[in-house]
Amino acid sequence: MTLRQDVDTDSWPLRPWIMAAICAVAGLIFDFLTDLSYPATPSVARQAGATFVAISTVSFVLTVEQRRWLWALAFAAGWGAVVALVGWFTASYNSNPTIFEWPFLSGLFAVLLAAPLFQTVRDEGAWHFPYARLHSHAWTDAVIGAAAMAFVGVAFLLAWLIAGLFDLIGIDLVKDLLREDWFNWMLAGFAFGSAVGLLRERDALVATLQRLVMVVFGVLAPVLAAALLLFLLSIPFTGLAKLWDSSVPATPMMLLAGAGAILLANAVIGNGADDRATSRVLRISAQVLVLTVLPLAIIAAVSLGQRIGQYGLTPERMWGVVAVGVAIAYGLVGWWVVAKGRNDFDDLLRPLQTKLALGLCGLALFLALPILDFGLMSAASQMSRLAAGRTTPAEFDWKAMAYDFGPAGRARLKMVASSGPPDQRKLASAALSSESRYTVEEEVDKTESAANLGTRMRVVPEGTVLPPELRSAIAATRYCRVGPCVVTLVDDGRAVFAGPMFEKDTVQGGAIERDAKGGWSQSGPNTSAPKPPFRPDLATAPVEVRKVERRQLFIDGKPVGDTFE
């Protein structure tokens, strides 16, 4: 008796062990390529190599069958190489070599779409995509992948339980191994590969689980359909202004709702006419869900367009434009099939969804490749806004120009630093000289504060001349960055100041002192020298209350900060 769903596919009893061995070795190689001491990051070549190992291994174990296994090997190696090259370019694009950028994620999305398409072609032996088989592969891959990840978590829980048991009797071997990264990656690979192998050999049981998941999703379809319908019908009365004012971004929320509608609608319509839900309520809900995708996408487009009009282009917003375009395309298809097919709309929708999946896979791959430079377009958009005065130098996103827009962004910064307006030159130079994206904002804020210190700082008594070094030190603090501040020179070596450290924050005080070398620096809250231990005899020691004088900064009759004498 076979537990395979496809009776034409031979059983492969050794599959779990073979897949476990492949993934365990891949885990060791992955650890070798990524194991560096913090804060060092792997080189671009190491990141690309690790990407190739991960993508090719997972692609192979999820798609391989004894029949045409060389096809699976070529598919896995090919996509691993493509995504590794995308990762190489992505990590080389910005100053900080990180692979997790939008093109890399687009490449991963392309692989996810390509896997069931490849499995269907492999089974058919030709460029042919029967919807039932394609749909089944997509859902089965998702269920097996999720179950395998859950199995990895269970395997680690079991490993730590075993380690704890042996630790009770003084044997630390297992616990010490679990503290080693190489062992963890090997164990994760072994568990993932064995789980995929076991589930793939029993994919008839997985198909039952898949149908259960689709039944659950199908039950949720009327709930989401009613909610989306009520949401869309409420908009003419509430208007869109509340969407723009909400703390939750409207564009991703609309796209997420549209994706949920597509997912639940497909759970209802199933693989074909024989597989779709028989309940009239569920089928009407699927129609409603398909029809809501277009208005949700239009709202997302309006929201994103408004955002671009206010703040210009960024790579993230351009990827949002792509996502909105895909949603609008699916929404138009949905309206067309419902208008033409009515109750049998799903018969028209399924083949069109196959074509949409092929087109979306190609689009994701195209956008992942270094063909279109979203950073170049974004840099041009932001610089044009700055030149036109639509963005002030203080509000301009210098960090994004330096670290998010790639070579084009830094090239534009160099142009501004060399030949731009004087106030912009200092800010551009500060952004270029920052060591990382996490320090560029601080450097730019310091430079902007120094440039505008005269408009914010009030010196008391009026007419007091502050040394240039003291002015620079005050500009380096946060007290004079977001609003007016007050500075008083106590003597030649001390000054006190007060101001809000953040917008709409309470006024706080601080002190700054000159050291022996002539430099000024902010003093901490406890700058006095440590006093000797004080242990009086409380039974006999004299006790009295004395009046003391103190010196402290007062603003509007109220003390600010600590006493300094």
C-alpha positions as CSV (number, residue, x, y, z in Angstrom):
1,M,0.0,0.0,0.0
2,T,1.4,3.4,-1.0
3,L,1.0,6.6,0.8
4,R,1.8,8.7,-2.3
5,Q,-0.9,10.9,-3.6
6,D,0.2,10.4,-7.2
7,V,0.0,6.6,-8.0
8,D,2.4,7.1,-10.9
9,T,5.1,8.3,-8.6
10,D,7.3,5.5,-7.2
11,S,7.8,5.2,-3.5
12,W,11.3,6.2,-2.3
13,P,11.9,4.7,1.2
14,L,15.4,6.2,1.5
15,R,14.2,9.8,0.8
16,P,14.0,11.0,4.4
17,W,17.6,9.8,5.1
18,I,19.0,11.2,1.9
19,M,17.2,14.6,2.4
20,A,18.3,14.8,6.0
21,A,22.0,14.1,5.0
22,I,21.9,16.7,2.2
23,C,20.4,19.4,4.5
24,A,22.7,18.6,7.4
25,V,25.8,19.0,5.1
26,A,24.3,22.2,3.7
27,G,23.8,23.5,7.3
28,L,27.5,22.9,8.0
29,I,28.5,24.7,4.8
30,F,26.1,27.6,5.6
31,D,27.6,28.0,9.1
32,F,31.2,28.0,7.6
33,L,30.2,30.8,5.3
34,T,28.4,32.9,7.8
35,D,30.3,32.2,11.1
36,L,32.1,35.4,11.9
37,S,32.7,37.1,15.3
38,Y,30.5,40.1,16.1
39,P,30.5,42.8,14.9
40,A,32.2,41.6,11.7
41,T,29.8,40.8,8.8
42,P,30.4,38.2,6.1
43,S,31.9,39.5,2.9
44,V,29.8,39.8,-0.2
45,A,31.2,36.6,-1.6
46,R,30.4,34.7,1.6
47,Q,26.9,36.0,1.7
48,A,26.3,35.1,-2.0
49,G,27.8,31.6,-1.3
50,A,25.6,31.1,1.7
51,T,22.6,32.2,-0.4
52,F,23.4,29.7,-3.1
53,V,23.7,26.8,-0.5
54,A,20.4,27.7,1.2
55,I,18.3,28.3,-1.9
56,S,19.6,25.4,-3.9
57,T,19.3,23.0,-1.0
58,V,15.7,23.9,0.0
59,S,14.6,24.1,-3.6
60,F,16.0,20.6,-4.3
61,V,14.6,18.8,-1.2
62,L,11.1,20.3,-1.8
63,T,10.8,19.5,-5.5
64,V,12.9,16.4,-6.1
65,E,11.3,13.1,-7.2
66,Q,13.0,10.0,-8.5
67,R,11.3,10.7,-11.8
68,R,13.4,13.3,-13.6
69,W,15.5,14.0,-10.5
70,L,18.1,15.7,-12.7
71,W,15.5,18.2,-13.7
72,A,15.1,19.1,-10.0
73,L,18.9,19.3,-9.6
74,A,19.1,21.7,-12.5
75,F,16.2,23.7,-11.2
76,A,17.7,24.0,-7.7
77,A,21.2,24.9,-8.9
78,G,19.9,27.4,-11.5
79,W,17.7,29.3,-9.0
80,G,20.4,29.1,-6.4
81,A,22.9,30.7,-8.7
82,V,20.4,33.3,-9.8
83,V,19.4,34.4,-6.3
84,A,23.0,34.2,-5.2
85,L,24.0,36.7,-8.0
86,V,21.1,38.9,-7.0
87,G,22.3,38.8,-3.4
88,W,25.9,39.6,-4.6
89,F,24.6,42.7,-6.4
90,T,22.3,43.6,-3.5
91,A,25.1,43.4,-0.9
92,S,27.4,45.4,-3.1
93,Y,24.7,48.1,-3.8
94,N,24.8,50.1,-0.6
95,S,27.7,51.1,1.6
96,N,26.8,48.5,4.3
97,P,27.1,45.0,2.7
98,T,23.7,43.5,3.6
99,I,21.9,41.1,1.4
100,F,18.4,41.6,2.7
101,E,17.2,44.3,0.4
102,W,14.1,44.4,-1.8
103,P,15.6,42.9,-4.9
104,F,16.8,39.9,-2.9
105,L,13.4,39.4,-1.4
106,S,11.9,39.7,-4.9
107,G,14.2,36.9,-6.0
108,L,13.0,34.7,-3.1
109,F,9.4,35.4,-4.1
110,A,10.2,34.4,-7.7
111,V,11.6,31.1,-6.4
112,L,8.5,30.4,-4.3
113,L,6.3,30.9,-7.4
114,A,8.6,28.9,-9.7
115,A,8.7,25.8,-7.5
116,P,5.1,24.6,-8.1
117,L,5.3,25.7,-11.7
118,F,8.5,23.5,-12.1
119,Q,6.9,20.6,-10.4
120,T,3.9,20.7,-12.7
121,V,6.2,20.8,-15.8
122,R,8.2,17.9,-14.4
123,D,5.1,15.8,-13.9
124,E,3.7,16.6,-17.3
125,G,7.1,16.2,-19.0
126,A,6.2,19.3,-21.1
127,W,5.5,23.1,-20.8
128,H,1.9,22.4,-19.7
129,F,0.1,23.6,-16.6
130,P,-3.1,21.7,-15.6
131,Y,-4.6,23.9,-12.9
132,A,-5.5,21.0,-10.6
133,R,-2.0,19.7,-10.4
134,L,-0.4,23.2,-10.2
135,H,-2.8,24.2,-7.4
136,S,-2.2,21.0,-5.5
137,H,1.6,21.5,-5.7
138,A,1.4,25.0,-4.4
139,W,-0.7,24.1,-1.4
140,T,1.2,20.9,-0.7
141,D,4.6,22.8,-0.8
142,A,3.2,25.4,1.6
143,V,1.9,22.7,4.1
144,I,5.0,20.6,3.9
145,G,7.3,23.6,4.3
146,A,5.3,24.9,7.3
147,A,5.2,21.5,8.9
148,A,8.9,20.9,8.4
149,M,9.7,24.2,10.1
150,A,7.5,23.3,13.0
151,F,9.3,19.9,13.2
152,V,12.6,21.8,13.4
153,G,11.3,23.6,16.4
154,V,10.2,20.3,18.0
155,A,13.6,18.8,17.3
156,F,15.3,21.6,19.2
157,L,13.0,21.4,22.1
158,L,13.7,17.7,22.3
159,A,17.5,18.3,22.0
160,W,17.4,20.8,24.9
161,L,15.3,18.3,27.0
162,I,17.9,15.6,26.4
163,A,20.7,18.1,27.2
164,G,18.9,19.0,30.5
165,L,18.6,15.3,31.4
166,F,22.3,14.6,30.9
167,D,23.2,17.9,32.6
168,L,21.5,16.6,35.8
169,I,24.1,13.8,36.0
170,G,27.1,16.0,35.2
171,I,27.4,15.2,31.4
172,D,27.6,18.5,29.5
173,L,28.3,17.2,26.0
174,V,24.9,17.7,24.5
175,K,24.5,21.1,26.1
176,D,27.9,22.2,24.9
177,L,27.1,21.0,21.4
178,L,23.8,23.0,21.4
179,R,25.9,26.1,22.2
180,E,27.8,25.7,19.0
181,D,26.5,27.4,15.9
182,W,27.7,24.7,13.5
183,F,25.9,22.0,15.5
184,N,22.7,24.0,15.5
185,W,22.7,24.6,11.8
186,M,23.5,20.9,11.2
187,L,20.7,19.8,13.5
188,A,18.2,22.3,11.9
189,G,19.2,21.0,8.4
190,F,18.9,17.4,9.5
191,A,15.4,18.0,11.0
192,F,14.1,20.0,8.1
193,G,15.4,17.5,5.5
194,S,14.0,14.5,7.3
195,A,10.7,16.1,7.9
196,V,10.3,17.1,4.2
197,G,11.3,13.5,3.1
198,L,8.9,11.9,5.5
199,L,6.0,14.2,4.5
200,R,6.7,13.9,0.8
201,E,6.7,10.1,1.0
202,R,3.3,10.4,2.7
203,D,1.8,13.2,0.6
204,A,-1.5,11.4,0.5
205,L,-1.8,12.2,4.2
206,V,-0.5,15.7,3.5
207,A,-3.3,16.1,0.9
208,T,-5.8,15.3,3.7
209,L,-4.2,18.0,5.9
210,Q,-4.3,20.4,2.9
211,R,-8.0,19.8,2.4
212,L,-8.6,20.4,6.1
213,V,-6.7,23.8,5.9
214,M,-8.7,24.7,2.8
215,V,-12.0,23.9,4.6
216,V,-10.9,26.1,7.6
217,F,-10.0,28.9,5.2
218,G,-13.3,28.4,3.4
219,V,-15.2,28.8,6.6
220,L,-13.4,32.1,7.2
221,A,-14.3,33.4,3.7
222,P,-17.8,34.7,4.6
223,V,-16.4,36.5,7.6
224,L,-13.7,38.4,5.6
225,A,-16.1,39.0,2.7
226,A,-18.7,40.6,5.0
227,A,-16.0,42.7,6.7
228,L,-14.5,43.9,3.5
229,L,-17.9,44.7,2.0
230,L,-19.0,46.7,5.0
231,F,-15.6,48.5,5.0
232,L,-16.0,49.5,1.4
233,L,-19.6,50.5,1.8
234,S,-18.6,52.7,4.8
235,I,-16.0,54.7,3.0
236,P,-18.5,57.0,1.1
237,F,-19.8,58.1,4.5
238,T,-16.5,58.3,6.5
239,G,-14.3,59.5,3.7
240,L,-10.7,58.6,3.1
241,A,-9.3,61.2,5.4
242,K,-9.5,58.9,8.4
243,L,-7.3,56.4,6.5
244,W,-4.6,58.9,6.0
245,D,-4.7,60.1,9.6
246,S,-4.6,56.6,11.0
247,S,-1.4,55.3,12.7
248,V,-1.6,52.2,10.6
249,P,-0.3,52.7,7.0
250,A,-3.2,52.5,4.6
251,T,-1.3,51.0,1.6
252,P,0.1,47.9,3.2
253,M,-3.1,47.3,5.0
254,M,-5.1,47.4,1.8
255,L,-2.7,45.1,0.0
256,L,-2.7,42.7,2.9
257,A,-6.5,42.6,2.9
258,G,-6.5,42.0,-0.9
259,A,-4.0,39.2,-0.5
260,G,-6.2,37.6,2.2
261,A,-9.2,37.9,-0.1
262,I,-7.4,36.1,-2.9
263,L,-6.2,33.4,-0.5
264,L,-9.6,32.6,0.9
265,A,-11.3,32.8,-2.4
266,N,-9.0,30.2,-3.8
267,A,-9.7,28.0,-0.8
268,V,-13.4,28.1,-1.7
269,I,-13.1,27.5,-5.5
270,G,-10.5,24.7,-5.1
271,N,-8.8,22.8,-7.9
272,G,-11.7,22.6,-10.2
273,A,-15.5,22.4,-10.6
274,D,-15.6,19.1,-8.7
275,D,-13.4,20.5,-5.9
276,R,-15.1,23.8,-5.2
277,A,-17.4,24.4,-2.2
278,T,-21.0,23.3,-2.7
279,S,-22.4,25.8,-0.2
280,R,-24.0,28.8,-1.9
281,V,-23.0,31.1,0.9
282,L,-19.3,30.1,0.4
283,R,-19.4,30.6,-3.4
284,I,-21.1,34.0,-3.1
285,S,-18.4,34.9,-0.5
286,A,-15.7,33.9,-3.0
287,Q,-17.3,36.2,-5.6
288,V,-17.4,39.1,-3.1
289,L,-13.8,38.5,-2.1
290,V,-12.7,38.5,-5.8
291,L,-14.6,41.7,-6.4
292,T,-13.2,43.5,-3.4
293,V,-9.6,43.2,-4.6
294,L,-9.9,46.0,-7.2
295,P,-11.4,48.7,-4.9
296,L,-8.9,47.8,-2.2
297,A,-6.0,48.1,-4.7
298,I,-7.4,51.5,-5.9
299,I,-7.5,52.8,-2.3
300,A,-3.9,51.5,-1.9
301,A,-2.9,53.3,-5.1
302,V,-4.5,56.6,-3.9
303,S,-2.8,56.3,-0.5
304,L,0.6,55.6,-2.1
305,G,0.2,58.3,-4.6
306,Q,-0.5,60.8,-1.9
307,R,2.5,59.6,0.0
308,I,4.8,60.0,-3.0
309,G,3.3,63.5,-3.7
310,Q,4.1,64.5,-0.2
311,Y,7.5,62.9,0.3
312,G,8.8,61.9,-3.1
313,L,10.0,58.5,-4.3
314,T,12.0,56.0,-2.3
315,P,12.8,52.4,-3.3
316,E,10.2,51.1,-0.8
317,R,7.5,53.2,-2.4
318,M,8.5,52.1,-5.8
319,W,8.2,48.5,-4.7
320,G,4.8,49.5,-3.4
321,V,3.9,50.8,-6.8
322,V,4.7,47.4,-8.2
323,A,2.6,45.6,-5.6
324,V,-0.3,47.9,-6.2
325,G,0.0,47.4,-10.0
326,V,-0.2,43.6,-9.5
327,A,-3.2,43.9,-7.2
328,I,-5.0,46.2,-9.7
329,A,-4.3,43.6,-12.5
330,Y,-5.7,40.8,-10.4
331,G,-8.7,43.0,-9.5
332,L,-9.5,43.7,-13.1
333,V,-9.3,40.0,-13.9
334,G,-11.6,39.3,-11.0
335,W,-14.2,41.8,-12.2
336,W,-14.0,40.5,-15.8
337,V,-14.5,36.8,-14.8
338,V,-17.4,37.6,-12.4
339,A,-19.1,39.7,-15.1
340,K,-18.7,37.1,-17.8
341,G,-19.0,33.8,-15.8
342,R,-21.4,34.9,-13.1
343,N,-21.9,31.8,-10.8
344,D,-19.3,29.9,-12.7
345,F,-16.7,32.7,-12.5
346,D,-14.1,30.3,-11.1
347,D,-14.0,28.3,-14.3
348,L,-12.6,31.4,-16.0
349,L,-10.5,32.5,-13.1
350,R,-8.4,29.4,-12.7
351,P,-6.6,29.4,-16.1
352,L,-6.1,33.2,-15.8
353,Q,-4.6,32.7,-12.4
354,T,-2.1,30.3,-13.9
355,K,-1.1,33.0,-16.5
356,L,-0.9,35.6,-13.7
357,A,1.4,33.3,-11.7
358,L,3.7,32.9,-14.7
359,G,3.7,36.6,-15.4
360,L,4.3,37.4,-11.7
361,C,7.2,35.0,-11.5
362,G,8.8,36.6,-14.5
363,L,8.2,40.1,-13.1
364,A,9.7,39.2,-9.7
365,L,12.8,37.8,-11.4
366,F,13.1,40.8,-13.7
367,L,12.9,43.3,-10.8
368,A,15.4,41.2,-8.7
369,L,18.0,41.5,-11.5
370,P,20.1,44.7,-11.6
371,I,18.3,46.1,-14.6
372,L,16.1,48.9,-13.1
373,D,17.8,51.1,-10.4
374,F,15.1,52.2,-8.0
375,G,17.8,54.0,-6.0
376,L,18.7,56.2,-9.0
377,M,15.1,57.2,-9.6
378,S,14.6,57.8,-5.9
379,A,17.7,60.0,-5.6
380,A,16.7,62.1,-8.5
381,S,13.2,62.5,-7.0
382,Q,14.5,63.6,-3.6
383,M,17.1,65.9,-5.0
384,S,14.6,67.7,-7.2
385,R,12.3,68.2,-4.2
386,L,15.2,69.7,-2.3
387,A,16.2,72.0,-5.1
388,A,12.6,73.1,-5.6
389,G,12.3,74.0,-1.9
390,R,9.6,71.4,-1.3
391,T,11.8,69.8,1.4
392,T,14.0,71.9,3.7
393,P,17.6,70.8,4.4
394,A,16.7,70.0,8.0
395,E,13.8,67.7,6.9
396,F,15.7,66.1,4.0
397,D,16.5,62.4,4.5
398,W,20.3,62.5,4.3
399,K,20.5,59.0,5.8
400,A,18.5,57.5,3.0
401,M,20.6,59.3,0.4
402,A,23.8,57.9,2.0
403,Y,22.7,54.3,2.8
404,D,19.4,53.4,0.9
405,F,19.8,54.8,-2.6
406,G,23.0,53.0,-3.6
407,P,25.8,54.6,-5.6
408,A,23.4,57.1,-7.2
409,G,22.5,58.5,-3.7
410,R,26.1,58.9,-2.6
411,A,27.1,60.4,-5.9
412,R,24.4,63.1,-5.5
413,L,25.6,63.7,-1.9
414,K,29.2,64.2,-3.2
415,M,27.8,66.8,-5.7
416,V,26.0,68.7,-2.9
417,A,29.0,68.5,-0.6
418,S,31.3,70.0,-3.3
419,S,29.1,72.5,-5.0
420,G,25.8,72.8,-3.2
421,P,24.5,75.7,-1.1
422,P,26.6,76.3,2.1
423,D,24.0,75.0,4.5
424,Q,23.5,71.8,2.5
425,R,27.3,71.2,2.0
426,K,27.8,70.7,5.7
427,L,24.9,68.3,6.0
428,A,25.9,66.3,2.9
429,S,29.5,66.1,4.2
430,A,28.3,64.9,7.6
431,A,26.2,62.1,5.9
432,L,29.1,61.0,3.8
433,S,31.5,60.9,6.7
434,S,29.3,58.9,9.0
435,E,30.5,55.4,9.7
436,S,27.1,53.6,9.5
437,R,23.5,54.3,8.8
438,Y,22.9,54.3,12.5
439,T,25.2,57.2,13.2
440,V,24.4,59.3,10.1
441,E,21.3,60.8,11.6
442,E,23.2,61.9,14.7
443,E,26.0,63.4,12.7
444,V,23.6,65.3,10.5
445,D,21.6,66.5,13.5
446,K,24.8,67.8,15.1
447,T,25.7,69.7,11.9
448,E,22.2,71.1,11.5
449,S,22.2,72.1,15.2
450,A,25.5,73.9,14.8
451,A,24.3,75.7,11.7
452,N,21.1,77.0,13.3
453,L,22.3,77.4,16.9
454,G,22.1,81.2,16.7
455,T,18.4,81.1,15.9
456,R,17.5,78.8,18.8
457,M,19.9,79.6,21.6
458,R,19.3,82.4,24.1
459,V,22.3,83.5,26.1
460,V,21.7,84.9,29.6
461,P,22.7,87.6,30.6
462,E,22.1,89.1,27.1
463,G,25.3,90.1,25.4
464,T,27.5,87.4,27.0
465,V,30.0,86.1,24.4
466,L,30.4,82.4,24.4
467,P,33.7,80.8,23.3
468,P,33.5,79.1,19.8
469,E,34.5,75.8,21.4
470,L,31.6,76.1,23.9
471,R,29.1,76.8,21.2
472,S,30.3,73.7,19.3
473,A,30.0,71.6,22.4
474,I,26.4,72.9,23.1
475,A,25.4,72.1,19.5
476,A,26.6,68.5,20.0
477,T,24.1,68.0,22.8
478,R,20.4,67.5,22.2
479,Y,19.2,70.5,24.2
480,C,19.2,73.0,21.3
481,R,18.1,70.8,18.4
482,V,14.3,70.8,18.5
483,G,13.5,74.2,19.9
484,P,14.6,77.2,21.9
485,C,17.3,76.7,24.6
486,V,18.8,78.9,27.3
487,V,22.6,79.0,28.2
488,T,24.2,80.8,31.1
489,L,28.0,81.0,31.5
490,V,28.6,80.4,35.2
491,D,32.3,81.2,35.0
492,D,35.2,80.8,32.6
493,G,35.1,77.0,33.0
494,R,31.4,76.2,33.5
495,A,28.1,76.7,31.8
496,V,24.5,75.5,32.4
497,F,21.8,75.2,29.8
498,A,18.2,74.1,29.4
499,G,15.9,73.0,26.7
500,P,13.7,70.2,25.4
501,M,15.6,67.1,24.2
502,F,12.7,65.9,22.1
503,E,9.7,67.7,20.4
504,K,6.9,68.5,22.9
505,D,9.2,67.2,25.7
506,T,9.6,68.9,29.1
507,V,12.5,71.4,29.5
508,Q,15.5,69.7,31.1
509,G,18.8,71.1,32.3
510,G,22.4,70.2,32.0
511,A,25.9,71.4,32.7
512,I,29.0,71.6,30.6
513,E,32.6,72.1,31.8
514,R,36.0,72.8,30.4
515,D,38.7,70.3,31.0
516,A,42.4,70.8,31.6
517,K,43.1,70.7,27.9
518,G,40.6,73.4,27.1
519,G,37.9,71.2,25.6
520,W,34.3,71.4,26.6
521,S,32.1,68.4,27.4
522,Q,28.8,67.8,29.1
523,S,29.2,66.7,32.7
524,G,27.2,63.8,34.1
525,P,24.6,64.0,36.9
526,N,27.2,63.1,39.6
527,T,30.4,65.0,38.8
528,S,31.6,65.7,42.4
529,A,34.5,63.8,43.8
530,P,33.6,60.8,46.0
531,K,33.3,61.6,49.7
532,P,34.8,59.6,52.5
533,P,32.5,57.1,54.3
534,F,30.1,58.8,56.7
535,R,29.2,56.6,59.7
536,P,28.2,58.7,62.7
537,D,27.0,57.4,66.0
538,L,23.3,58.2,65.6
539,A,22.7,57.7,69.3
540,T,25.0,60.6,70.4
541,A,25.9,62.7,67.3
542,P,24.6,66.2,67.3
543,V,21.6,66.7,65.0
544,E,20.5,70.2,63.7
545,V,18.7,71.8,60.8
546,R,20.8,74.5,58.9
547,K,20.0,76.9,56.1
548,V,22.1,76.3,53.0
549,E,22.7,78.4,49.9
550,R,22.8,76.9,46.5
551,R,23.3,77.9,42.9
552,Q,20.9,76.5,40.3
553,L,19.4,77.5,37.0
554,F,15.9,79.0,37.3
555,I,13.6,79.6,34.4
556,D,10.3,81.4,34.9
557,G,10.9,81.2,38.6
558,K,11.2,77.4,38.6
559,P,14.4,75.3,39.1
560,V,15.7,73.4,36.1
561,G,18.4,70.7,36.4
562,D,20.7,69.9,39.3
563,T,22.5,72.3,41.6
564,F,26.1,73.1,40.5
565,E,27.2,74.7,43.8
